[in-house]
Amino acid sequence: MNRGILLGLILWGVGAQANVVGVDTQNFNPTTNGLDFVTVHSSQVLDPGIFNLGLFLNFAVNTLPQYETQSSRTDFSDVLLSSDVNFGVGLMRNWDIGFSFPAVIYQNVSSNIEGSRTEFSQIGFTEVRANTKYRFWRNSRETTGVAGVLSTNLNLIRNNPFIGENAGPTLNIELALDHRLASGWVLGFNTGRRFRQPGDAIEEVPVVPLPDQWLASVAASYMISRWDSKLIMELFSAIPARSQSESTDRELSTAEILVGMKKDLRHDIALHYGAGTRVLKGTASADWRVYTGLNWAMGPLWGRGSARQEDSVIVRRPISPPADEAKPWSQEVRSQPIDIGPQGDPFVGKPQAAQEAFVARDILFRFNSEELDPRFTPYLERMLTYLNQGDGYKSLVIEGHTDSVGSPQYNMALSLRRAQNVRNELIRLGGDPQRIRAVGKGQNEPVADNSSYQGRALNRRVEFKVQW
């Protein structure tokens, strides 16, 4: 056994995602929807039809357990370079699913270790994970939400002593809570249990298959708008549900802390990078870890907001300030963005108030441009017909809004150009130039979180404020 415990690779399985629920030689497991922190879940889910593709690399030092020896943080007894390929998709409102394919792509285990050690007999995939998240509650101000996360994994490693021979799949059940503070900080908390189906202990290997575990994680993040970046801090841990003796230099309880940044390179691509270290010297806890990754989001390919969902091109929203002054204006707008009007049409019937407001997403424009997409001219024609009914409208203010990606100066200019182009189109269709005004708001009045793809999509909009 001086050459170590051989951990082989098989080809296929079904797996899990969330915190410390990965293969028992890696605790770094990025979330598949890209909306959360790094490995800790929030209550957010992908909107219907939105896809997220993630690719992460992490380089970890002193991750693998040793036997009959001791090591310190400065003794580099093993290094692992691992990857995670993630896929996430929103299925329905408040429900998404995801799959993750982790692999070890490089290892270097010191041959100078006294006693036995663990190592992989070959590099490659270690497991496949599947998860589903359902958000079942959020408050009216959208500052607090709660979701349930169910995940499962089937180990891809042959002769894995940490789960034993002929082990069954592992089931993980977690509760995810997040809360947004008035200061802009977002706090997250996960708790749950990992249910194992361990197999028989492998003969002549000094490892007993690990028991069930209690899972607990906390996280905090803060969006720094001027950098288009989010600061993220996490602590993720696992505690055995029952006591069990081990002959390794590791504890069965494990905990790591991470500090990193999420940088929005474009509205649909985010870069992650950061580092971490162990709090407890537990199984698979790295003495040191650095990571980087990309999340690429796209869509929606179906559901409200997609090009095929005609009734969501222009929608109504309240214009009067919220009665509850403690409730931010942005939250009032965000909480009611999809009232599409009587009979599913925002331009049916007579005006219901002296002031009305409508919102058009950036679907009105060609990709990454202020140029209007001619496919949506009919919606502006219908709006003008609605405005001209009876005695007509007194005034119409067209406001352009952007997300926070890019400089404030660029976003202000872009928002004004977009608003002006909409005004010009309405005038071309017969609108009165004396009653139509265009203004640019830039990134100053967000209605959603600029730290996620779908939040930024809500912020890129044109608002029409009508005075009758």
N, C-alpha and C positions, 0 to 999 in steps of 0.2 A: 504493500500500500504506500511505500515511500514515493512512488511515482504519482500518487494522488488518486482521487476518486474520479473515474471516467464518466463524463456526462455527455452522452451521445445525442444525436439529432434525428428525429423522424420528420415527416413531411407535412402533415396536415392536422387540423383540430379546430375547435371552437373555443373562444377565449373571453377574458374579462378586462375591465378598465376602471380604475379609480384608486388613487393614492397607493398605499402599500399593499397592493393585491396582485402584483405581477409575479413572474417567476421568482423563486426564492434565491436568486442570485442578482436580482435587480429590483430596486425600490422606486426608480424614477419612471413614472408612467404618465405622460402628458394626456390631458383630456382630448377627446376626439372631436368635440364641436368647436374648439378654439375660442369659446366665449368666456371661459372661466379664467382662473388665475393661470397656473401652469399645470399642476397635478391635482389641485383641490377643486372640487365642483362648486359652482354657485347654483342658484335656482334657475338661471337663464337656460333657455333651449333655443335651438335653431328654428327659425320661422319655416312654415311649410314650403318645400321646394328649394330651400337653400342648402347647398353642399359645402362642406369644408374638407380640404385635403391638407394634412399636416405631415411634415418630415422633421424629425428631431434627431440630433446626435448628442450623446453625452459620454464624457471621458471620466472614468471613476478610478480612484486609487484605493487599494486595500479594501476590496469589496468581498472577496471570497473567504470563507472561514478557514482557519488552520487548526491543527491538532497537535497537542503536546508541545506547544511553543507559544510565545508571546511576541507581539510586535507593537510598535509605537506609530504615531502619525508620520514620523519622519523616515520610517523604514518602508520603502516601497516594495512590498512583497508581491503585489500583483497589480496590474492595470488592465482595465477593460474599456474598449471603445464599442459602444452599443448604439443601435438606431431604433427608431419607432416610426413606422408609416401608418398614418391614421386617416380614416374616412368617417365623416359624420354627415347626416342628412336629417332635416326636419320633415316629419311625416304629417303631423297635424298640429293645430294650435296647442301649445304646451307639451308637445311630445316629440322627442328625437331619438335616433339610434346611432350607434357608431361601432366601428371595427378597428382593431389595431393589430399590427404585425411587428412585434419587436424581434430584434436579432442581435447577436454578438458578432461584430465584424473584425475584431482584433483582440487578442489577449497576449499578455506577457506575464508569466508566473515565475518568480525567482526559483532557481534550482538550489539556492543556499539555505532554504528553510529546513530547520531540524524537525523531524517528525513528519507526519502526514499533512497533506494539503489538498485542496479541491482545485480542479481546473476543468475546462471543457475539452473533451477529446477532439472536437472539431467545431469550427465556427459556423454560424448560420442562424436560422430562426429558432427561437426558444419557446414560443407559444403563439396562439392567436386568441385575441380577446374580443368579446362582444358586449355591448352595454346598451341600456335603454334608460332614458330619463323622462320623468313626467312631473311637470310643475303643477301641483294641485292647489296652491294658494299663493296669492300676493295681495298686498293691501291696496287700497284705492289710490294711494299716492305713489305706488310702485317703488317704495323705498325698502320694502321687505318682502322676501319670497321664500317659499319652502318647496322642495322637490324631493321625490324619491328616486333613487338610482339602483337599478338591478343589473348585475354583471355576472359573467361566467367565464371560466377559462379552462382549457384542457392543455395540459403540459405537453410540449413537443420533445422533451428531453428523455432519451432512453436511459434507464438505470439512474434516475434522479433520486438520490438517497433522502432528500428532504420531503418527498411525498410518498416514496416507497414504490414497490412493484405493483402493477395493475391498479394504480390509483384511479379513482373516479374524478369527474370534473369538479371544480370548485365553484361555489355560489357565494356571491357577495351582495349584501343588502345594506344600503346606506341612506341616511337622511341628510340632505344638503340644505343649508340655510344661508342667506346672505342679507346684509343690511347696509343701506347707503346712508352715510352721515351727511349732515348739512355742510360740513367742511369739504366734502368731495371724496373722502375716504370710503372705500367699500370693504366690509368685513365679511368673511366667509367661515363657515364651520361645517364640517362633515363628521358624522359618527355612524357606526354600523358594526356589522359582524361578518367575518369571513368563515364560511362553513366548508370545511375540507372533507374529502372522502379519501383518507390516506390508505395506501396499500401496505403490503408486508415490508418489513425492514429488509434491506439488502444484506445478505450474509457477508461477514468479514468487513463490514463498513461501520465505523463507530458513530453512526448517526441514527437517531430515532426519528421517523417521520413527524413533521411538525403538527401541532394540534390546531384547533380552531383559534381564531384571533378576534379580539376587539379592535376596531379601527377608529382612530380619531385624528382629525386634521384641522388646523386653523390657518387662515390666510388674511392678508390685508393688501389693498392696492390703492394707488392714487394716480389719477390721470394728470400729466403735466402737458397742458395743451400746447404751450409754445414750442415744445420739443416733439409733439405728436407721439408721445411715449407714456407708458404706464409703468410705474414702479410697483413691483410685486414682491411680497415676502410670504413665505410659507413655512409651516412646521407640520410634517406628517409623521404618524407613528402607528405602531401596531403592538398589542399586548396579548400574550397567550391567554386563552380562556381557562386553561388549567395548567398547573405546575408540571414541569417535566425537566429531568436532568439532561445536561448535555456535556460532552467531553471536548467541545471546541473552545476557542478563545473568545467566542461571541456569546452574548446574551440572547435569550429568545425574544425579549422586548426590543423593539427597534424604533429609532427616531432620527429624523434628519431635518435640517433647516436649510432653506434656499432663499437667496436674494437675487432678483433679476429685473430685467427691463423688457417691455414689449414695445417695439418701435413700429409705427405704421409707415411702411415704405410707400404704399399706395392705398387707395380706399379699399382694395380687396386683398392686399398682401401685408402680413405683419411678421416682423422678425423678433424672435425671442433670444435672449442670451442672459447668462447668469452663472452663479456658482453656489455651492453648498458644502456643508460638512455635517458629520454625525453629531448628535447630542448623546445618544447611547450607542455603545459598540455592539449593535445587534446584528443578527443574520442579515447579510446583504446591505448593511449600512456602510456607505463609503466614508473613509476618512476625509477624502476631498473629492469634489465633483465639479466639473464645469460642463455647461450645456449650451447648445444653440439650436434653433429650429425656425421653420417657416410655417405659417398657416395661410392657405390660399382659399378664399371663399368665392362662391359664384352663385348666381340665381337671383330671385327665385325662378325656377323652371316651371313651377305650377303654383297655384294659390294666389291670394290677394297680392297685388303689386307686380305680378308677372305681365309680360306683354300680351298674354292671351286672356287676361282677366280684365275685360273692358270696363266693368263697373268700378274699378279701383284706380283708373287713370286720374280722375279728379274727384275728391271727396269733400264732404262738409266737415266743419269742426266748429266748436263754440268760439265766439269772438269776445264775449264779455269776460272780464276778469273773474277768477274763481271767488265764490262767496267766502271760502275759507282762506283768509289772507296768509295763513301759515303754509298753504299749499302752493308750491312754486308754479308760476305761469307755465313753465315748460312741461311740468307734470300734468297740468290740466290739458294741454294740447296733446301730449303723448298718450294720455289715457283714453281719449276719444277721437282717434284719427280716422275712423272707418265708418262714420255715419254717411252712407251714400245717398240718403234722401228717400223720398216716397217712392215706393215700387222699384227700389233699386236704382233710381236715377236721380242724381243731385239737381237736375234742372227740370223737374216736373212740379207743377203746381205754382201757387203764388208765393211771394216772399212771406215768411212767418215773423219777421222782425224788421226793425228799422235798420239794423246792421246784420250782415251775413258774411261768412267767411268760407272759402274753399281752399283746398290744398291740392297741388299737383306735384307728384314726385318727379325726380329727374328723368323718369322714363319719357318725359316730353322732349328730351334732347338727345342728340346723337352721343355715343359713348365719349365721355371725357371732353365734352365740347359744349359751347353755348349755342350751337346751331340747332334750331328746332327740327325735330323729326317730322316730315310731312305726313306720316301715318296718323298723327294725332291732331292735325288741323280740324277734323270734324268735331272734336270735343270742344275746341275753342269756338267753333261756329255755334254749337248748341249753347255754350255759355252766353254768347252775345245775343242770341235769340231770347234767352231767359232774361237778360239784363234789359232788353228793349221792350218787354211786355208792359202794358198799361202806359203810365206816364214815364216809364223808364227810370234809370238809376240817376242819382245825383252825382256820385263820384265812384271811381274804382281805383284803388291803390294796389299795384302789383309789387310784391316784395320778393326779392331773390335771396335765398339762403344756401349756405354751403356747410360741409362738415369741416373738421379742424385740420385735415391733411393739407399741407402747404402753408405758406406764410399768410398772416392775416391780411397783408396788403394785396396779395394775389387773390385771396378768397373774396375780399371786398369788391375788387374790380370784376371778378368772374360773376359774382352774384348780381351786380348791377347790369352787366352785359346780358345776362340771361333774362332779367326782368325787362330790360329794354327790348329785347328781341320778341318777347311775348307781347309787349305793348304794340310794337310795330305790326305784328301779325294780326292782332285784334283790330287795329286801325285799317289795315289792308282789307279786312273782312267787313268793314263798315262802321267800326267803333268811332266814337267822337273823341278826337285827340284832346279837346279841352277838358274832358271829364276823366281821362285816364292818365295816371301818373305811375312812373316806375322808380323804385328805390332799391338799393342794395344793402343788405344786412350782414353779408359775409358770414362768419362763423360765430357771431355774437349772441344768437338766440337759438341755441340747440333745443330740440324737443326730445332728444334721446341721448344715450351714452355714446360719446364719440370714440370709445375704446373698443368697439366691436363693429364688424362689417354691417350687420343689419341695423345697428344704431346709427351709423354714419349714413346709411341709405335713407333713413327717416329724416335726417337733418338736411340732406340735399333736396331742396323743395322750392316751389314757388307758391306763395300765398296770395289769394285774391280777397281783398277786404272791400265789401260793397256797402255804400251808404245810399239808402233809398230816400 
